[in-house]
Amino acid sequence: MLVDILIDGLIKGSVYALLAIGFSLVLGVARIINIAHTALYMTSAYLIYVGTKIMGLPAILCMVTAIFLTILLGLLIYNFFIRPIQEHEAAMLISTIAVGMMLQEVFLMIFGGHYLGVEPLIGGYATIMGVRVTNQHLLALGLAIIVLVSVRFFLMKTRTGLAIRSTANDREVANLMGMNVTGVAFVTMAVSVGLASIAGAIVVPLVTVEPTMWMHPLIMMLAIVVLGGLGSIEGSFVGAYILGFAESLVVFLLPNGSFLKDAVALTIMILVLLVRPEGLFGVSFEEER
């Protein structure tokens, strides 16, 4: 059971990290609370299902195409539903909620409430410490870690990554220094949606595809972002693995764990906030003022 918890926690933590880091990036740079973020994760999964099961195309081609189409959809949503009201935070928040619900209803109308699935990319299993772990789970873990390392390199070693980090630290100063803040926000949105779509592509062989599959990751992502500190990339990374392992422990150790995983994640978040209100890596309220 220990190996099961370890592998499952690593996979969940890595996928949640992809979602939370993307959410934190766009929150830090553009001050956008994008509730539709995990709905785009769901969109990627549905597109892969359509390509593999309905159109009969190769899985790798479907995944790459789904990622690009989801990024395109995300940028269209940003341009038409978010950017025009970006200065009105309440309206923008409501707009992203509406977009998420709209995507859910579109998929419900097209596919119904059926639980759909995608075949694994690779079959077979590996034996780790006497426990069988499917090769698909190991592949998903490896891909997620590769993407996380690539994101780290992109943010720390490229000029675009530097511009994103600078804008996230202080949008006004970045604007005064001559940076194209609007352009940086557009690129950040593309990166954010890209991470969500990649997360969807990674997990689609491991989960059931259905119209409400974005709700649980949404709850976990918001809990992770608040736990780690709003807008903190490091906090999102650490918080993702904390809650990922917590969810795996609850599911494997408690008889009704699958029903309690959201409650446990939110309880951990609240307990941390009671001790450190700004989150694990967030800026203290006094320093921010």
C-alpha positions in Angstrom: 0.0 0.0 0.0 2.9 2.4 0.7 4.1 2.1 -2.9 0.6 2.6 -4.2 0.2 5.8 -2.0 3.6 7.0 -3.2 3.0 6.6 -6.9 -0.6 7.9 -6.7 0.5 10.9 -4.6 3.3 11.8 -7.0 0.9 11.6 -10.0 -1.8 13.6 -8.3 0.6 16.1 -6.9 2.3 16.6 -10.3 -1.0 17.1 -12.2 -2.3 19.5 -9.5 1.0 21.3 -9.7 0.6 21.8 -13.5 -2.9 23.2 -12.9 -2.0 25.4 -9.9 1.2 26.8 -11.4 -0.7 27.8 -14.5 -3.5 29.4 -12.4 -0.9 31.2 -10.3 1.0 32.5 -13.3 -2.0 34.3 -14.8 -3.2 35.4 -11.4 0.2 37.0 -10.6 0.8 38.6 -14.0 -2.7 39.6 -15.2 -4.6 39.6 -11.8 -7.1 37.1 -13.4 -8.9 34.6 -11.2 -9.7 32.1 -14.0 -12.3 29.7 -12.6 -12.6 28.2 -16.1 -9.0 27.0 -15.9 -9.9 23.4 -15.1 -12.7 23.5 -17.6 -10.0 23.8 -20.3 -8.3 20.8 -18.7 -11.6 19.0 -19.3 -11.7 20.3 -22.9 -8.4 18.8 -23.7 -9.5 15.4 -22.4 -12.7 15.5 -24.5 -10.8 16.5 -27.6 -8.5 13.6 -27.1 -11.5 11.3 -26.7 -13.0 12.5 -29.9 -9.8 12.1 -31.8 -9.0 8.6 -30.6 -12.4 7.0 -30.1 -14.6 8.7 -32.7 -12.1 9.7 -35.4 -9.7 6.8 -34.9 -6.6 8.9 -35.1 -3.3 8.1 -33.4 -3.3 9.0 -29.7 -0.1 11.1 -29.8 -1.4 13.1 -32.7 -4.7 13.7 -30.9 -2.9 14.8 -27.7 -0.7 17.3 -29.5 -3.6 18.6 -31.5 -5.9 18.8 -28.4 -3.2 20.9 -26.6 -2.9 23.4 -29.4 -6.7 23.6 -29.9 -7.3 24.1 -26.2 -4.7 26.9 -26.1 -6.4 28.6 -29.0 -9.8 28.3 -27.3 -8.3 29.7 -24.1 -6.8 32.7 -25.9 -10.2 33.3 -27.6 -11.9 33.2 -24.2 -9.3 35.6 -22.8 -9.8 38.1 -25.7 -13.6 38.1 -25.8 -14.7 37.2 -22.3 -12.0 38.3 -19.9 -9.8 41.1 -21.4 -12.7 43.6 -22.0 -13.7 43.5 -18.4 -10.3 42.8 -16.8 -10.4 46.0 -14.7 -13.7 44.9 -13.1 -12.7 42.1 -10.8 -16.1 40.9 -9.8 -17.4 40.9 -13.4 -14.3 39.1 -14.5 -14.7 36.4 -11.9 -18.4 35.9 -12.8 -17.4 35.7 -16.4 -14.9 32.9 -15.9 -17.4 31.0 -13.8 -19.9 31.4 -16.6 -17.4 30.2 -19.2 -16.6 27.1 -17.1 -20.3 26.3 -16.7 -20.9 26.9 -20.4 -18.2 24.4 -21.4 -19.7 21.9 -19.0 -23.1 22.3 -20.6 -21.8 22.1 -24.1 -20.1 18.8 -23.4 -23.1 17.5 -21.5 -25.3 18.4 -24.5 -23.0 16.7 -27.0 -21.9 13.6 -25.1 -24.5 13.3 -22.4 -23.6 12.4 -18.8 -21.9 9.2 -19.9 -18.6 8.1 -18.4 -16.1 7.8 -21.3 -12.6 6.5 -21.5 -9.4 6.6 -23.5 -7.1 3.6 -24.0 -3.7 3.7 -22.3 -0.8 4.7 -24.5 1.2 1.7 -23.3 0.1 -1.5 -21.7 1.8 -3.8 -19.2 3.1 -3.1 -15.7 6.2 -2.8 -13.7 6.9 -4.3 -10.3 8.2 -1.9 -7.7 9.0 -3.3 -4.2 6.7 -6.2 -4.9 3.8 -4.0 -6.1 2.5 -3.9 -9.7 2.3 -0.4 -11.1 0.9 0.1 -14.6 3.3 1.5 -17.2 0.7 4.1 -18.0 0.9 5.5 -14.5 4.7 5.6 -14.7 4.5 7.3 -18.1 2.0 9.9 -16.7 4.3 10.6 -13.8 7.4 10.9 -16.0 5.7 13.2 -18.4 4.3 15.5 -15.6 7.8 15.8 -14.1 9.4 16.6 -17.5 6.8 19.4 -18.0 7.3 20.8 -14.5 11.1 20.9 -15.1 10.6 22.5 -18.5 8.3 25.2 -16.9 11.0 25.9 -14.3 13.6 26.3 -17.0 11.3 28.5 -19.1 10.6 30.8 -16.2 14.1 31.0 -14.8 16.3 30.9 -18.0 14.5 32.6 -20.8 13.8 36.3 -21.5 10.1 35.6 -21.7 10.2 33.8 -18.4 12.0 36.8 -16.8 9.4 39.2 -18.2 6.6 37.0 -16.7 8.3 36.9 -13.3 9.0 40.6 -13.3 5.4 41.5 -14.2 4.1 39.1 -11.6 6.3 40.7 -8.9 5.3 44.3 -9.8 3.0 45.0 -12.7 3.3 48.8 -12.4 7.1 48.8 -12.2 7.3 46.5 -15.2 5.1 48.8 -17.2 7.2 51.8 -16.2 10.4 50.0 -17.3 9.0 49.7 -20.8 7.7 46.1 -20.8 4.7 45.3 -22.9 2.5 44.3 -20.0 -0.4 43.4 -22.2 1.7 41.2 -24.4 3.2 39.5 -21.4 -0.3 38.8 -20.0 -1.3 37.3 -23.4 1.8 35.0 -23.4 1.2 34.1 -19.8 -2.4 33.1 -20.6 -1.2 30.9 -23.4 1.3 29.2 -21.0 -1.4 28.8 -18.3 -3.9 27.2 -20.7 -1.1 25.1 -22.2 -0.3 23.7 -18.7 -4.0 22.9 -18.1 -4.3 21.2 -21.5 -1.1 19.2 -20.9 -2.5 18.1 -17.6 -5.7 16.9 -19.3 -3.6 15.0 -21.9 -1.5 13.3 -19.2 -4.4 12.1 -17.1 -7.0 11.2 -19.8 -6.0 7.5 -20.0 -6.2 7.3 -16.2 -9.6 8.9 -15.5 -13.2 8.8 -16.8 -14.1 11.7 -19.1 -17.4 13.3 -18.1 -18.9 16.8 -18.0 -18.2 17.5 -14.3 -14.6 16.2 -14.3 -13.4 19.7 -13.9 -15.0 20.4 -10.5 -12.8 18.3 -8.3 -9.5 19.6 -9.8 -11.0 23.1 -9.4 -11.5 22.7 -5.7 -8.1 21.2 -5.3 -6.4 23.8 -7.4 -8.0 26.7 -5.4 -7.0 25.0 -2.1 -3.5 24.6 -3.4 -3.1 28.2 -4.5 -4.5 29.6 -1.2 -2.4 27.1 0.8 0.8 28.0 -1.1 0.2 31.7 -1.2 -1.7 33.6 -3.9 0.4 34.1 -7.0 3.4 32.1 -5.6 4.8 29.5 -8.1 6.9 27.8 -5.4 3.8 27.7 -3.1 1.7 26.1 -5.8 4.3 23.5 -6.4 4.8 22.6 -2.7 1.0 22.8 -1.9 0.2 20.6 -4.9 2.3 17.7 -3.5 1.0 18.3 0.1 -2.6 18.0 -1.0 -1.8 15.3 -3.6 -0.3 13.0 -1.0 -3.0 13.9 1.5 -5.7 12.9 -1.0 -3.9 9.6 -1.7 -3.6 8.8 2.0 -7.3 9.5 2.5 -8.4 7.4 -0.5 -6.2 4.4 0.4 -6.5 4.4 4.2 -10.1 5.3 4.9 -13.1 3.2 3.8 -15.0 6.2 2.5 -11.9 8.2 1.6 -13.0 9.0 -1.9 -16.0 11.0 -0.4 -13.8 12.8 2.1 -10.8 13.9 -0.1 -12.2 17.4 -0.8 -13.0 18.0 2.8 -9.6 16.9 3.9 -7.9 19.1 1.4 -9.9 22.1 2.5 -9.3 21.3 6.2 -5.5 21.3 5.6 -5.8 24.6 3.8 -7.8 26.2 6.7 -5.4 24.9 9.4 -2.4 26.3 7.6 -4.2 29.7 7.1 -5.0 29.9 10.8 -1.3 29.7 11.5 0.0 31.6 8.5 -2.8 33.7 6.8 -0.7 34.6 3.8 -0.1 30.9 3.0 3.2 28.9 3.0 5.1 31.1 0.5 2.8 34.2 0.2 3.8 37.8 1.0 2.6 38.9 4.4 -0.3 41.4 4.4 1.8 44.0 6.2 4.6 43.7 3.7 2.2 43.9 0.8 0.7 47.1 2.1 
